[in-house]
Amino acid sequence: MRNKYSLLNFDTIEKAVAADTKAIQKVVSHYNGYIEYFAKDNYVFSEEIKATLMKAVLKFNMDR
């Protein structure tokens, strides 16, 4: 069975972890639909979720 959701490619994730701003924006835009859904049209909460996501991406450890 095929996955019906598009996934971020590994290269984008790797660049985002290395603090590439364009890659981080791709990650945020990838999850923007989920963020907007859970923020319930609350702009401040939406921005807080995006900031938390950006911080988490930068802390992510690729060495496993």
C-alpha positions, -999 to +999 in steps of 0.1 A: +000+000+000+013+034-009+017+062+015-009+089+008+011+116+025+041+133+009+073+130+029+102+154+032+133+140+015+164+132+035+185+159+019+161+186+031+160+173+066+198+170+067+202+206+054+176+219+080+195+203+108+226+220+095+207+254+099+200+260+062+172+286+063+156+275+031+155+239+042+140+250+076+113+269+058+105+238+037+101+218+069+078+244+084+058+247+052+055+209+050+038+209+084+019+241+080-014+224+073-012+205+106-001+236+124-030+256+111-054+229+120-043+225+156-038+263+161-076+268+153-070+301+135-050+315+164-021+334+148-001+337+180-004+300+188+005+291+152+037+312+153+046+296+187+042+261+172+064+271+142+091+285+165+091+253+185+093+232+154+123+253+142+141+249+176+134+212+175+148+208+140+180+226+150+184+204+181+178+172+162+207+147+162+213+130+128+240+106+143+222+074+152 
